[in-house]
Amino acid sequence: MKKEKLLICDHDPYYLEHLTDYLNRQPDFPWEVIPFTRTDALLEYQEKGRNWPVLMDESMTDPVNEPVASRAGQEASGTRTDVIYLREDEGVGGICRYQSCEDLKRCILECLQRRNPGDHEDFRELSAVREGRTERPDNCAWYGIYSPVNRCGKTIFAVTLGMILAEHRSVLYVNMENYHGLDNAIGREGRNDLADLIYQYRMEGRSGVEKILGNTLTQWGRLDCLNPAFSAYDLNDVDIQEWLQLLEQIITEGDYKAVVLDVGSQIREVFSLLKECDLLFVPVLNDRISKGKLQQFEENLTAMQMQTVTDRIRKVVVPRLRNDGELTGFPEQLPRGRIGSYVRQIVETEHLIESGMQDEAEWKK
């Protein structure tokens, strides 16, 4: 089916190229994007007489300093064309230009939905999106663990958190790093991993997940660990929508009440994934470079107007391991050691157990 066109005009060629390439690669985006860096070229294209929507940098003017949007929004027939403004910040009739491509896509679709409800199948799904978050099972809490700092105990914290929560309800641990270091605790012979699950989901959808999920899980006590991908390249081409749809299928199939996401920086649109988390634990270190990395991370969130992510951040300082002996019996012994005591205090402070205890009696049988 041939797509209608969305015309985008922006003064920044790099921004325009990146956004155009992203949108044109999205199978769920119902327009073919046509980019313009010159307003006269946009106006000439509009003279073809089609009612194509326009996404435009609000500061752009034509050669005689008349706002181009007012002219681009008029067809020869006098019918109004939809014009959405790219603004420096949020405003009526426009969207903020400084956010992830995925969030820009959602904003574009939502703006056009309000003006032309029911024109596209995609709109009905998007109308269910609340506060920019994707629909997912309401009874499952998402806990993200992410840090811009290296060697901060992120994975140790994530696994320990998952195991402690799993004492009270069904919990899934998902490692989304290129290099996770967990092979010795999993044992790969004859087992599937996250990359296999992604492949099966792409080929067969939900039935593919159902087919191999059981052989993709390792049990650590009561915690289900989704076997991490072996290859460092297997996760790099998975976009945010695919991650969210896949995770929803796994959570539904396994009837999980909490998921712990151990997120690596290489994940595409990582900030959009962090936005989905109910709480975001950020392990930190106290040296100067680490503090600088954390500050840069927070400034990035501010620049992209992701206050919801900032509000959900909980900074943690994971106790340092004295020696490899503290990892004897990994991971089953983690909840019983120093790190386990530290994580239990956080779980109690944040009321993470109480938030999922409605089925505790059944879970403990």
C-alpha positions in Angstrom: 0.0 0.0 0.0 1.4 3.4 -1.0 2.0 5.8 1.8 0.9 9.4 2.0 3.6 12.0 2.4 4.7 14.0 5.4 6.9 17.0 4.5 9.6 18.1 7.0 11.4 21.4 6.7 14.3 22.2 9.1 17.3 24.5 9.0 19.7 21.8 10.5 20.6 19.3 7.8 22.0 16.7 10.2 18.9 16.8 12.4 16.7 16.6 9.3 18.6 13.6 7.8 18.6 11.7 11.1 14.9 12.2 11.7 13.9 11.4 8.1 16.0 8.2 8.0 14.5 7.1 11.3 10.8 7.7 10.4 11.1 6.2 7.0 12.5 3.0 8.5 9.5 2.6 11.0 7.0 0.0 9.7 4.3 1.5 11.9 4.7 5.1 10.6 2.0 5.7 8.0 3.7 8.4 6.0 6.7 8.6 3.6 8.8 11.5 4.9 10.1 14.1 2.3 12.8 16.4 3.8 13.5 20.0 2.9 16.1 22.5 4.1 14.9 25.3 1.8 11.5 26.9 2.3 11.1 27.8 -1.4 11.5 24.1 -2.3 8.8 23.1 0.2 6.4 25.7 -1.1 7.0 24.6 -4.7 6.3 21.0 -3.7 3.1 22.0 -2.0 1.9 23.6 -5.2 1.2 20.1 -6.5 -2.1 20.5 -4.8 -2.1 17.5 -2.3 -3.2 17.9 1.3 0.1 16.7 2.8 0.9 17.5 6.4 3.9 19.6 7.2 6.4 19.4 10.1 8.3 22.7 10.2 10.9 24.5 12.2 8.9 27.4 13.6 11.7 29.9 13.0 11.9 29.4 9.3 10.7 32.2 7.0 10.5 32.6 3.3 12.7 35.0 1.2 10.5 38.1 2.1 10.4 37.2 5.8 6.8 36.0 5.7 6.2 33.0 8.0 6.3 30.0 5.7 3.9 27.9 7.8 1.0 30.2 6.9 1.7 29.8 3.2 2.6 26.1 3.4 -0.7 25.5 5.2 -2.8 26.8 2.2 -3.5 24.8 -0.9 -4.5 26.3 -4.2 -8.0 25.1 -3.4 -8.0 27.1 -0.2 -8.1 24.0 2.0 -6.0 24.1 5.1 -3.0 21.7 5.3 -2.0 20.4 8.7 1.2 22.2 10.0 3.0 21.0 13.1 5.8 23.3 14.4 9.1 22.0 15.7 9.8 24.3 18.7 12.6 24.8 21.1 10.2 23.7 23.9 6.7 22.5 24.2 3.9 24.8 23.0 0.4 24.9 21.5 0.4 23.6 17.9 3.9 22.2 18.1 6.2 19.7 19.6 9.7 19.9 21.2 12.5 19.1 18.8 14.9 18.0 21.5 13.7 14.5 22.4 14.3 11.0 21.1 13.2 9.9 17.6 10.7 7.5 19.1 9.1 10.3 21.2 9.1 12.6 18.2 7.3 9.9 16.2 4.7 9.5 18.9 4.2 13.3 19.2 3.8 13.7 15.4 1.2 10.9 15.3 -0.7 12.2 18.3 -0.8 15.8 16.8 -2.2 14.5 13.5 -4.6 12.2 15.2 -6.2 15.1 17.1 -6.7 16.9 13.7 -7.7 13.8 11.6 -9.0 11.1 14.0 -9.5 7.7 12.5 -7.5 8.3 9.3 -5.0 5.7 10.1 -5.0 2.3 11.9 -2.0 3.4 13.9 -4.0 6.2 15.6 -6.3 3.7 17.4 -3.3 2.1 19.1 -1.6 5.4 19.9 -4.8 6.8 21.5 -4.2 4.2 24.3 -0.8 5.7 25.1 -0.8 7.4 28.5 1.7 10.2 29.2 4.0 8.9 26.4 4.2 5.4 27.9 3.4 2.2 26.0 0.5 0.0 27.1 1.7 -2.9 29.1 0.3 -5.3 31.8 -0.8 -3.0 34.7 0.0 -5.5 37.4 3.7 -5.8 36.5 6.3 -3.3 38.0 9.3 -2.4 35.8 12.5 -1.6 37.6 15.4 -0.3 35.5 19.1 -0.5 36.5 21.3 1.8 34.4 24.4 3.9 34.9 26.7 6.0 32.8 29.5 4.9 35.2 31.5 1.7 34.6 32.4 -0.9 37.3 29.9 0.5 39.7 28.3 -2.9 40.7 25.3 -2.4 38.3 24.7 -6.1 37.4 25.4 -7.3 41.0 22.8 -4.9 42.3 20.3 -5.8 39.6 20.6 -9.6 40.2 20.4 -9.1 44.0 17.3 -6.9 43.6 15.7 -9.5 41.4 16.4 -12.4 43.8 15.1 -10.5 46.8 11.9 -9.4 45.1 11.5 -13.0 43.8 11.2 -14.2 47.4 7.7 -12.6 47.4 6.4 -12.7 43.8 7.2 -13.9 40.3 10.1 -11.8 38.9 12.0 -11.8 35.6 15.6 -10.5 35.3 16.6 -9.3 31.8 20.2 -8.4 31.1 20.4 -6.0 28.1 24.2 -5.5 27.9 26.6 -6.3 25.2 29.0 -8.0 27.6 27.3 -9.3 30.7 29.7 -11.8 32.2 27.0 -14.2 33.3 27.9 -17.3 31.2 29.4 -19.2 34.1 26.2 -18.8 36.1 23.9 -19.9 33.2 25.4 -22.7 31.2 24.6 -22.4 27.5 24.8 -25.9 26.2 21.5 -26.7 24.5 19.9 -23.5 25.7 18.3 -20.6 23.9 19.1 -16.9 24.7 17.7 -13.5 24.3 18.9 -13.3 20.6 17.0 -16.5 19.8 13.9 -15.1 21.4 14.2 -11.8 19.4 14.6 -13.9 16.2 11.6 -16.1 17.0 9.5 -13.1 17.8 10.3 -11.4 14.5 9.5 -14.6 12.6 6.4 -15.8 14.4 5.2 -13.2 16.9 3.6 -14.4 20.1 3.7 -18.0 19.1 7.4 -17.8 18.6 7.8 -16.5 22.2 5.6 -19.3 23.6 7.6 -21.9 21.6 11.1 -21.3 23.1 10.6 -19.1 26.2 10.8 -22.1 28.6 14.2 -23.1 27.2 15.4 -19.5 27.4 15.1 -19.2 31.1 17.5 -20.1 33.9 16.2 -20.2 37.5 18.3 -18.6 40.2 16.4 -19.6 43.4 12.9 -18.2 42.6 14.2 -15.6 40.1 13.7 -16.3 36.4 16.7 -15.1 34.4 16.3 -14.6 30.7 19.5 -16.0 29.2 21.5 -13.0 27.9 22.5 -12.7 24.3 25.9 -14.2 23.6 27.0 -11.9 20.7 27.7 -8.2 21.3 25.9 -7.4 18.1 22.6 -9.2 18.6 20.9 -6.3 20.5 22.2 -3.4 18.5 19.4 -3.4 15.8 16.4 -3.8 18.2 14.4 -0.6 18.3 12.3 0.6 21.3 9.0 -0.5 20.0 10.3 -4.0 19.3 11.8 -4.2 22.9 8.5 -3.1 24.4 6.4 -5.5 22.4 8.7 -8.4 23.1 8.9 -7.7 26.8 5.1 -7.4 27.0 4.7 -10.8 25.4 7.3 -12.4 27.8 5.7 -10.8 30.8 2.2 -11.9 29.8 3.3 -15.5 28.9 5.2 -15.9 32.2 2.6 -14.0 34.3 5.4 -12.0 35.9 4.6 -9.4 38.6 7.9 -7.5 38.3 10.7 -7.3 35.7 14.3 -6.1 36.5 15.9 -4.6 33.4 19.7 -4.5 33.5 20.2 -1.9 30.7 23.4 -1.3 28.8 24.2 2.0 27.1 24.4 0.5 23.6 20.6 -0.1 23.5 19.0 2.0 20.8 16.9 4.8 22.1 17.9 3.9 25.6 16.3 6.9 27.2 12.9 5.9 25.8 13.3 2.5 27.4 14.3 4.1 30.8 11.1 6.2 30.5 9.1 3.0 30.7 10.5 2.1 34.2 8.5 2.7 37.3 11.8 3.2 39.2 15.3 3.7 37.8 18.2 2.7 40.1 21.4 4.4 39.1 24.6 2.9 40.7 27.2 5.7 41.2 30.8 6.1 42.3 32.2 9.1 44.2 35.4 9.8 42.1 35.5 13.0 40.1 35.2 11.4 36.6 32.2 9.3 37.7 30.5 12.3 39.2 31.1 14.2 35.9 29.5 11.3 33.9 26.5 11.3 36.2 26.1 15.1 35.8 26.3 14.8 32.0 23.6 12.0 32.1 21.3 14.2 34.2 21.9 17.2 31.9 21.0 15.1 28.9 17.7 14.1 30.5 17.0 17.8 31.2 17.8 18.8 27.6 15.4 16.2 26.3 12.7 17.3 28.8 12.5 13.9 30.4 11.6 15.0 33.9 9.5 11.9 34.4 12.7 9.8 34.2 14.6 12.2 36.5 11.8 11.9 39.1 12.1 8.1 39.1 15.9 8.0 39.6 17.2 6.5 42.8 21.0 6.8 43.1 22.7 3.9 44.9 26.2 3.2 46.0 26.7 -0.6 45.8 29.1 -2.0 48.4 32.4 -2.9 46.9 33.4 -6.6 46.8 36.4 -7.2 49.1 37.6 -10.2 46.9 36.3 -12.9 44.6 35.4 -15.0 47.6 32.3 -12.8 48.2 31.0 -14.2 44.9 31.3 -17.8 45.9 27.9 -19.4 45.2 27.0 -16.7 42.8 24.2 -15.7 42.4 22.3 -17.7 45.1 24.3 -16.3 48.0 23.9 -12.6 47.0 20.8 -12.0 49.0 22.6 -13.2 52.2 25.7 -11.1 52.0 26.6 -7.4 52.5 25.2 -6.4 49.1 22.0 -8.4 50.0 21.6 -6.4 53.2 22.1 -3.1 51.4 19.5 -4.0 48.7 17.0 -5.2 51.3 17.2 -1.7 53.0 16.4 -0.1 49.6 13.6 -2.5 49.0 12.1 -1.6 52.4 12.6 2.1 51.9 11.0 2.1 48.5 8.2 -0.2 49.6 8.9 -2.5 46.7 7.7 -5.7 48.4 4.4 -4.2 49.6 3.6 -2.9 46.1 3.4 -6.5 44.8 2.2 -8.5 47.8 -1.4 -9.0 46.9 -0.6 -12.6 46.0 2.1 -13.3 48.5 0.3 -16.2 50.2 -0.2 -18.0 46.9 3.4 -17.4 45.8 4.8 -18.8 49.0 3.0 -22.2 48.7 
